[in-house]
Amino acid sequence: MKLKFLGTGTSQGVPVIGCKCKVCKSENPKDRRFRSSALITTEEGAKFLIDCGPDFRMQMLQNHEEHVDAVLLTHEHNDHVIGLDDMRPLIFRQNKEMPLFCHKRVGREVMERFPYAFADEKYPGAPRFELVEITEKFNLMNTEIIPVEVMHNQIPVLGFRFNNFGYITDASAIPENEKEKLRGLEYLVLNCLRKDRPHPAHFILPDVLQLFEELKPKKLYLTHISHEMGLHVETEKELPENVHMAWDGLEIDF
């Protein structure tokens, strides 16, 4: 299986509009970050998209991706769902509803933001979605997916485990019982907003490094990164061994 980071930035992306900091002015492609999203490709070629934010169209075009079999939504914030309308070309080509796997609460939010996708009489060109509630681990196209419930301030958010790979975004805390699903992984992805200054809804670097020591994955990748994390080339040198900043387009075999 493979995971490709389609986006590794925060809700504002990097560069931030109007910002003149060295990160936002950097010409290094690894400092340019779309909103967070990832694409899983199974051994059989099935493709599962994790989150579908406002950059979805350009993420697919720049990565020469043309197909998605299902979407896994972590939560309902716009930087993770508002690109769903741009799935229309995929839906039309496949000529079937696109399955959206998510928490029941998230499904309600999607219906409110895209009511035309669920209307009994759809206008020509409307997308079509099938909402599938996640309540426990499930099998999707011969792949076992284990949901991991974490907290994004006061909002429960889903992460996912695929085999020996864990993916967590927009978290500020992981309940003890959910940590058991994340121990001893080959790879773990965690959100990391910035180096310091605590945030009520996101991990910062000290939180992530503590979890690295506790959960003991072989490698840890950071995502949902803001411009406050510094230049990629500089921050990478400051991180412990086997902890890395992910970047848009990075692909990992697992």
C-alpha positions, 0 to 999 in steps of 0.5 A, spaced: 500 500 500 502 507 499 500 513 502 501 520 498 500 526 501 496 531 497 496 537 502 500 538 508 498 545 510 493 548 515 486 551 514 490 557 511 495 553 507 502 556 506 504 561 503 498 565 507 495 570 503 499 577 504 504 574 509 511 576 508 515 571 512 521 567 510 516 561 509 511 564 505 516 567 501 520 561 500 521 558 493 522 551 495 516 547 493 517 543 500 515 550 503 508 550 499 503 547 502 495 545 500 490 544 505 491 537 509 489 531 505 492 524 503 491 518 498 491 511 499 492 506 494 492 499 495 495 493 493 489 492 488 489 499 485 483 501 489 484 509 491 481 512 498 481 519 499 482 522 506 479 529 506 477 533 500 478 540 502 478 547 497 485 545 494 482 538 491 482 539 484 489 542 484 491 536 488 489 531 483 491 535 477 498 536 480 499 529 482 496 526 475 491 522 479 484 521 476 480 516 480 478 515 487 474 509 489 471 512 496 472 518 501 474 518 508 472 524 512 476 526 518 471 531 520 466 537 518 471 543 518 471 546 511 478 545 510 477 538 510 470 537 506 469 543 502 472 540 495 467 535 495 463 538 489 469 538 485 469 530 485 463 531 480 468 529 474 470 523 477 463 521 479 460 522 472 466 518 469 464 512 474 457 513 473 455 512 480 455 515 487 461 517 491 461 513 498 463 518 503 465 514 510 464 519 516 461 520 523 454 521 523 455 528 525 459 529 519 454 526 514 449 531 517 454 537 516 455 534 508 448 534 507 447 541 509 453 544 505 451 540 499 443 539 499 443 539 491 447 532 492 442 529 496 435 532 492 430 527 490 430 530 483 437 533 482 439 538 477 444 536 471 451 536 473 450 535 480 454 530 484 452 524 487 454 522 494 453 515 498 453 517 506 456 511 510 457 512 517 463 509 521 462 506 528 467 501 528 473 498 524 470 496 517 473 492 511 473 497 504 475 493 498 479 488 501 482 493 506 481 493 513 480 500 516 480 502 523 478 508 526 481 512 531 477 517 535 481 523 537 479 530 540 480 537 536 479 541 542 471 539 544 470 536 537 471 528 536 475 527 530 477 521 526 483 518 524 485 512 521 489 506 521 491 501 515 495 495 517 502 498 520 500 505 518 496 511 522 494 517 520 491 523 525 490 530 523 487 536 527 488 533 534 489 536 540 488 530 544 488 522 544 484 518 549 488 513 552 484 507 549 485 510 542 492 510 543 492 502 543 490 502 536 497 507 534 502 503 538 508 500 535 506 502 528 511 502 522 509 509 520 505 514 524 502 521 521 500 527 526 498 534 525 503 539 528 501 546 527 507 550 530 514 549 534 511 552 540 505 557 543 500 552 545 494 551 541 487 549 544 485 545 538 492 542 535 498 539 537 504 543 537 511 540 536 513 538 544 506 534 544 508 530 538 515 529 540 512 526 547 507 522 543 513 519 539 516 517 545 510 514 548 507 510 542 514 508 539 512 508 531 519 507 527 517 513 523 513 519 524 511 524 519 508 531 521 502 534 517 497 540 518 503 544 518 503 552 518 508 557 516 510 558 524 514 551 523 519 554 519 523 553 513 523 545 511 530 545 510 532 548 517 526 545 521 528 538 518 535 539 521 532 540 528 528 534 529 530 528 532 532 521 528 526 518 524 521 524 525 520 528 519 516 534 516 511 531 510 511 535 504 506 535 498 507 530 494 511 525 498 509 518 497 510 512 503 510 505 501 507 501 507 
